[in-house]
Amino acid sequence: MGDLFAEADVVPLDLELARNALHVLHRHYPGWSWVVDVPRDQNILVVRNLDLSLRRPWGFVLHKTSLYADRKLLAVMRAGGELLERYRQFRGSFGRTEIMPVRQIFTRPET
C-alpha cells in the first residue's frame, strides 16, 4: 500500500494550510459553507463561499507565500469577512440575515 499523499497527489503542507484556513473561517464565521482549495503548483489558496451563490461561488485568492508568515491566518479571516460584507452579510454566524442578491461590484475600465 502506498503513501496516502502520493496516491491523492496532494502536498502535505498544502493540505495542512487548507485545513488551517478552513478552521479559521469556521471559527470566525460559523455556519457558512466555506470551501478551501490549494491548486497544485500554483502557489495560491482559493476560498469560496457556497452559501452566497451556488451557480457561481464567489471567493478570494491569497498567495501561499504571504500566508506562511501569517501564523494566525489573519489575512484569511479578513478576506472572509470582506466577502461577507460585499454581500451585505453580518460578519458572524450564518442565518442572522437574509442573503441579499449581489449587484455587480466590479466595473470595466472605460477605454
C-alpha positions in Angstrom: 0.0 0.0 0.0 1.4 3.4 -1.0 1.6 6.7 0.8 -1.8 8.4 1.1 -0.5 11.8 -0.1 1.3 10.2 -3.1 -1.9 8.5 -4.2 -4.0 11.6 -3.8 -1.4 13.8 -5.4 -1.6 16.2 -2.5 1.3 18.1 -0.9 1.0 17.6 2.9 2.0 21.2 3.6 -0.8 22.4 1.3 -3.3 20.1 2.9 -2.4 21.5 6.3 -2.6 25.1 5.1 -6.1 24.4 3.6 -7.2 22.7 6.8 -6.0 25.6 9.0 -7.6 28.2 6.7 -10.9 26.3 6.9 -10.7 26.1 10.6 -10.1 29.9 10.9 -13.1 30.6 8.7 -15.4 28.3 10.6 -14.2 29.7 13.9 -14.9 33.3 12.9 -17.9 32.8 10.6 -19.6 29.6 11.8 -22.4 28.0 9.8 -21.2 29.4 6.4 -20.3 26.8 3.7 -16.6 27.6 3.1 -14.6 25.6 0.5 -10.8 25.9 0.5 -8.5 24.7 -2.3 -4.8 24.8 -2.8 -4.3 24.2 -6.5 -1.1 22.1 -7.2 1.9 24.1 -8.4 0.0 27.5 -8.4 1.3 29.0 -5.1 -2.2 30.2 -4.2 -5.0 29.4 -1.7 -8.6 29.7 -3.1 -11.5 30.2 -0.8 -15.2 30.2 -1.9 -18.5 30.5 -0.1 -21.2 28.2 -1.4 -24.0 29.9 0.6 -23.6 33.2 -1.3 -24.1 31.7 -4.7 -24.3 28.1 -5.9 -24.2 28.9 -9.6 -21.0 30.9 -9.4 -19.5 30.7 -6.0 -17.6 33.9 -5.2 -14.4 33.8 -3.3 -10.9 35.1 -2.9 -7.4 34.1 -3.8 -4.4 34.6 -1.4 -0.7 33.8 -2.2 0.7 31.0 -0.1 4.0 32.7 0.5 2.3 35.5 2.4 0.2 33.0 4.5 3.2 31.1 5.7 4.4 34.1 7.6 0.9 34.7 8.9 0.6 32.1 11.6 -2.8 33.1 12.8 -4.0 33.4 9.2 -5.5 36.8 9.8 -5.5 37.5 6.1 -7.9 34.6 5.6 -10.1 35.9 8.4 -10.2 39.4 6.9 -10.8 38.2 3.4 -13.7 36.0 4.5 -15.3 38.9 6.4 -14.8 41.2 3.4 -16.5 38.7 1.2 -19.5 38.5 3.5 -19.7 42.3 3.7 -19.8 42.6 -0.1 -23.0 40.6 0.1 -24.2 42.8 2.9 -24.0 40.0 5.4 -23.2 40.2 9.1 -19.6 39.2 9.9 -20.6 36.3 12.1 -22.5 33.1 12.0 -24.8 32.1 9.1 -28.5 32.7 9.4 -28.6 36.1 11.2 -29.6 37.9 8.0 -31.2 37.1 4.7 -28.7 36.8 1.8 -29.1 39.8 -0.5 -28.6 39.4 -4.2 -25.2 40.9 -5.1 -25.1 43.6 -7.7 -22.1 44.0 -10.0 -19.3 45.1 -7.7 -16.6 45.5 -10.3 -16.8 47.6 -13.4 -14.8 47.5 -16.5 -12.4 50.4 -17.1 -13.6 52.8 -19.8 -11.3 52.8 -22.8 
